[in-house]
Amino acid sequence: MRDRFLDKGAIFGGWVGLGMAIVVALAFELIIPVQALVFLLAPLMGAVIGIYANVRAERWRPRTRVLANAIYAGAVTGLAVAVFYVGIRLIFIYGDGGSLPDGTSLTCQTGPDCVYQRLVIEEQRTGAAGELAAEGITDAKALEAFAWRSLALTGAALFLLTLSGAVIGGFARSLTTQPTSMPLPKPSSPTPASAENG
């Protein structure tokens, strides 16, 4: 049943996309914490994996099959990057023990309570009082609910960006001209002289 709708190259492309998503999520959330780059790279990842799935499958036509390959690989990649991005953010939220840069610690329960107190201190430090309340964040419970809503939207956005890039990549692949194989040269027949020498 799978081979009727997808090529084996697309299945392999999905695994490659999974690995790519893990590397990007870890690199730009932990090693170089610039989360905005994940959103910029999501459609590019999708386009690359949408093309790669069909290159791996050596597929140019029909267009529906090319797009199916790209959509599958893009969906796997998009789901992976969304899950890993959201998962890492949740680890930071629920793993916050209240430690401060000066070696002291906040008096809080590990998790959203410590995050909420950090945000309150930062709000007071910057003089931006009222910003949390404007978002409906008045305690740790409200912060936790807000974080889950935001991360759900973030994950969905990453999935859709990656999938859209894969569709574009697959469509671009379907527009390319399939190369034709050059015929192999025919072996030349031996000349009479060479036959006599043999």
FENUR-V151131 format. One record per residue. N is the residue number from 0. SS is DSSP state (A for helix, B for strand, O for the rest). BURIAL is + if it has 16 or more other C-alpha atoms within 10 Angstrom, else -. D_LAST is the distance of its C-alpha to the last C-alpha in Angstrom with 1 decimal. Layout:
# FENUR-V151131
<<N/SS/BURIAL/D_LAST> <N/SS/BURIAL/D_LAST>>
This chain:
# FENUR-V151131
<<0/O/-/57.2> <1/A/-/56.1> <2/A/-/52.6> <3/A/-/54.4> <4/A/-/56.1> <5/O/+/54.2> <6/O/+/50.6> <7/A/-/49.7> <8/A/+/49.0> <9/A/+/52.7> <10/A/+/53.8> <11/A/+/51.8> <12/A/+/53.2> <13/A/+/56.7> <14/A/+/56.1> <15/A/+/54.8> <16/A/+/58.0> <17/A/+/60.1> <18/A/-/58.8> <19/A/+/59.2> <20/A/+/62.8> <21/A/+/63.7> <22/A/-/62.5> <23/A/+/64.4> <24/A/+/67.5> <25/A/+/67.6> <26/A/+/66.7> <27/A/+/69.3> <28/A/+/72.1> <29/A/-/72.0> <30/A/-/69.9> <31/O/-/70.7> <32/O/-/73.7> <33/O/-/73.4> <34/O/-/73.6> <35/A/-/73.4> <36/A/-/69.8> <37/A/+/69.0> <38/A/+/70.3> <39/A/-/68.4> <40/A/+/65.1> <41/A/+/65.6> <42/A/+/64.4> <43/A/+/61.6> <44/A/+/60.5> <45/A/+/60.7> <46/A/+/58.6> <47/A/+/55.9> <48/A/+/55.8> <49/A/+/56.0> <50/A/+/52.9> <51/A/+/51.1> <52/A/+/51.7> <53/A/+/49.9> <54/A/+/47.1> <55/A/-/46.6> <56/A/+/46.7> <57/O/-/44.4> <58/O/+/47.2> <59/O/+/48.2> <60/O/+/49.7> <61/O/-/52.0> <62/A/+/54.7> <63/A/-/56.9> <64/A/+/54.3> <65/A/+/53.6> <66/A/+/57.3> <67/A/+/57.7> <68/A/+/55.1> <69/A/+/56.9> <70/A/+/60.3> <71/A/+/59.5> <72/A/+/57.9> <73/A/+/60.7> <74/A/+/63.4> <75/A/+/62.1> <76/A/+/62.0> <77/A/+/65.4> <78/A/+/67.0> <79/A/+/65.6> <80/A/+/66.8> <81/A/+/70.2> <82/A/+/70.8> <83/A/+/69.8> <84/A/+/71.8> <85/A/+/74.9> <86/A/-/74.5> <87/A/-/74.5> <88/A/-/77.5> <89/A/+/79.3> <90/A/-/78.6> <91/A/-/80.3> <92/A/+/83.3> <93/A/+/83.8> <94/O/-/82.9> <95/O/+/85.3> <96/O/+/87.7> <97/O/+/89.9> <98/B/-/88.7> <99/O/-/89.6> <100/O/-/88.0> <101/O/-/91.1> <102/O/-/90.7> <103/O/-/93.4> <104/B/-/93.0> <105/O/-/94.5> <106/O/-/96.8> <107/O/+/94.8> <108/O/-/93.0> <109/O/+/89.2> <110/O/+/87.5> <111/A/+/88.9> <112/A/+/92.3> <113/A/+/90.9> <114/A/+/88.9> <115/A/+/92.0> <116/A/+/94.1> <117/A/+/91.5> <118/A/-/91.5> <119/A/+/95.3> <120/A/-/95.4> <121/A/-/92.8> <122/A/-/94.8> <123/A/-/98.0> <124/A/-/96.2> <125/A/-/94.9> <126/O/-/98.1> <127/O/-/96.3> <128/O/-/98.9> <129/O/-/98.7> <130/A/-/94.9> <131/A/+/94.3> <132/A/-/97.3> <133/A/-/96.2> <134/O/-/93.0> <135/O/-/95.2> <136/O/+/94.3> <137/O/-/97.6> <138/O/-/96.5> <139/A/+/93.5> <140/A/-/93.3> <141/A/+/93.2> <142/A/+/90.5> <143/A/+/88.4> <144/A/-/88.7> <145/A/-/87.9> <146/A/+/84.8> <147/A/-/83.4> <148/A/-/84.0> <149/A/-/82.4> <150/A/+/79.3> <151/A/-/78.9> <152/A/-/78.8> <153/A/+/76.5> <154/A/+/74.0> <155/A/+/74.1> <156/A/+/73.5> <157/A/+/70.5> <158/A/+/69.0> <159/A/+/69.5> <160/A/+/68.2> <161/A/+/65.0> <162/A/+/64.6> <163/A/+/65.3> <164/A/+/62.6> <165/A/+/60.1> <166/A/+/61.0> <167/A/+/60.5> <168/A/+/57.1> <169/A/+/56.0> <170/A/+/57.3> <171/A/+/55.5> <172/A/+/52.2> <173/A/+/52.8> <174/A/-/53.1> <175/O/-/49.8> <176/O/-/46.9> <177/O/-/44.3> <178/O/-/41.0> <179/O/-/38.2> <180/O/-/34.7> <181/O/-/32.0> <182/O/-/29.3> <183/O/-/26.0> <184/O/-/23.3> <185/O/-/20.9> <186/O/-/17.2> <187/O/-/15.7> <188/O/-/13.5> <189/O/-/10.0> <190/O/-/10.7> <191/A/-/9.8> <192/A/-/8.7> <193/A/-/6.1> <194/A/-/5.1> <195/A/-/5.3> <196/A/-/3.8> <197/O/-/0.0>>
